[in-house]
Amino acid sequence: MDSLSLDGSDSTRIMPVRSSMMDSFRGLAGLRIEKEELKRRISMPEYLRGAMRRAINSQDASAAEHSASLLGSDAVEAPEAPMVVFVNSLSGGRHGPELKERLQHLMGEEQVLDLKDVKPHEFVRYGLGCLEQLASNGDSCAKETREKLRIVVAGGDGTVGWVLGSLGELNTQGREPVPPVAIIPLGTGNDLSRSFGWGASFPFAWKSAVKRSLYRASTGPICRVDSWQVSITMPAGEVVELPHSLKPTEECTLDQDLVAGGLLPEKVACYDGVFYNYFSIGMDAQVAYGFHHLRNEKPHLAQGPIANKIIYSGYSCTQGWFFTPCASDPGLRGLKNILKIDIKRVNCSEWEPIHVPSNVRSIVALNLHNYASGRNPWGNLSPEYLEKRGFVEAHVDDGLLEIFGLKHGWHASFVMVELISAKHIAQAAAIRMEVRGGEWTQSFMQMDGEPWKQPLDHDYSTFVEIKRVPYQSLMINAEP
């Protein structure tokens, strides 16, 4: 990761952090943070908070422009580190509402946005749009607030990815600077949070922990991380419930330079999305899909990360991940029966077919060093092994994805406790997966903890194409 200095120039690369639960309690434990000082540091002027909220509620970036200009903004100074917090009230064992109330007590109520009420793209379009319009009309406080703004996301990996994806639209629209993002980890795995030093889970000492998190978010260095675009092309008419991070698009971006192995119908449906940590297909996604549905159907079971992990582990034992008693069942065979993979290596424009091992039941394309609650399945590989396989040392901003396979539950278990590494397949700058059903009627996929059931056609292929987004996303690294 490249740390950004205040003048926008790059400095030294910061190595990613693999943090445990106890790391959340360390860091600023010896530093006393005064509530009023923190409020002065991160709270926007009242007229700006109100203008932003009115713009979002009315879905009109200019709605509050006139009323805000009447308040004498020239005499108001922008805070040192203005901040907006997104809260996923369904994360954190349903502790989101409690956290939201605490955050509103520490900063302006309008600066704390519940994702069930305000979606990230609405904030980008109308909230930031309001600040930009005020700034263009000569409001120096709004201009400075927009330039200094930082975002905090209280939620799991999927929520963080959702917000990052919406903020990424600012790059394509030429609306820079893009606010960097810090994390209050409320999910189950929290791999994005671990990678940037925000901890494995949120501490139970709510009052002091919230203040520490906001302070670190206001002072932490800004780092870069690769973003990866996923384009899915499937036969039209298939009924599929995709995660909110995948949106339908009329433009099909499938690379025509590579000849498809299977057929593509005349009418197709196309979806685009972005991930930051991993994309996977196979048994691990199936277990995640079942767990998510179980948690939504019986929310009383989801009382926190520890309870979630116990339920997750138990559920995985019921899905054939550890035992495959019916070897003749097509649903229990390896991915080689349905999957064809081609990749582009770094600085190479040609597609290259990659062998899919016959015993692999899950394939993961990983960007960060954390997967499945802080594990490192790629492993810390020796220079000799890297040279032998033609690999390079993995970094979160190197433009490469690490592709590995998991054979079954027992193999995955040894990988997760880091007794062995996963089955290394390739490093790639771009990936195309072609999936064709045959006897299979469905497969399971997930990206950044958001799983879905992907229907498969007997005659036609479904394509998943992964390419690096031209711009990198900005994260706030928690200072130790």
Number of C-alpha atoms within 10 A of each C-alpha: 23 19 22 18 13 9 6 10 9 15 12 10 14 15 14 18 19 21 20 16 14 13 17 25 17 11 16 16 12 7 8 10 14 10 14 10 9 18 19 17 19 25 22 28 19 15 18 26 19 19 24 27 23 21 24 24 16 12 15 18 26 20 19 23 20 11 11 19 17 9 13 10 19 12 9 16 14 23 19 17 22 24 26 24 25 26 25 25 20 20 22 25 20 17 15 19 16 11 20 20 12 16 20 15 13 20 24 19 18 19 23 23 21 19 19 11 9 16 16 20 16 18 25 20 19 24 25 21 21 28 27 20 18 26 17 12 12 13 19 18 22 28 18 18 23 24 17 19 22 22 24 25 26 27 27 27 26 23 26 27 25 23 22 25 22 18 24 23 15 17 15 11 8 9 15 11 13 21 24 22 25 30 32 30 28 30 28 25 24 30 30 31 31 29 24 24 23 32 28 28 28 26 19 10 9 13 13 16 18 18 20 21 19 24 19 20 28 24 14 16 19 24 26 22 21 24 26 27 19 24 23 26 22 23 21 12 9 13 9 10 12 17 16 11 21 20 14 14 15 10 10 15 15 16 10 7 9 12 8 13 11 14 12 16 11 7 9 16 17 21 20 21 21 26 30 25 27 21 25 22 24 20 28 25 25 22 21 21 19 17 21 18 12 16 16 12 10 10 13 10 14 21 15 18 21 13 13 21 16 10 16 19 12 12 17 19 13 11 17 17 22 16 14 14 9 11 10 9 11 14 17 18 18 20 24 16 16 19 18 20 19 19 23 19 18 13 7 12 12 11 17 16 12 13 13 18 16 12 14 19 22 23 26 25 23 27 26 25 24 25 24 14 19 21 17 20 28 23 16 13 13 10 11 10 11 13 11 9 12 10 17 15 11 20 19 22 19 15 22 25 30 23 22 21 28 25 21 20 19 13 18 22 14 14 20 19 12 16 12 15 21 23 19 17 18 19 24 22 20 22 24 24 19 19 26 26 19 16 14 18 14 16 21 20 25 24 27 26 29 22 27 22 18 21 20 22 19 12 13 17 25 23 24 20 21 26 21 19 16 13 14 18 22 24 27 27 28 25 14 13
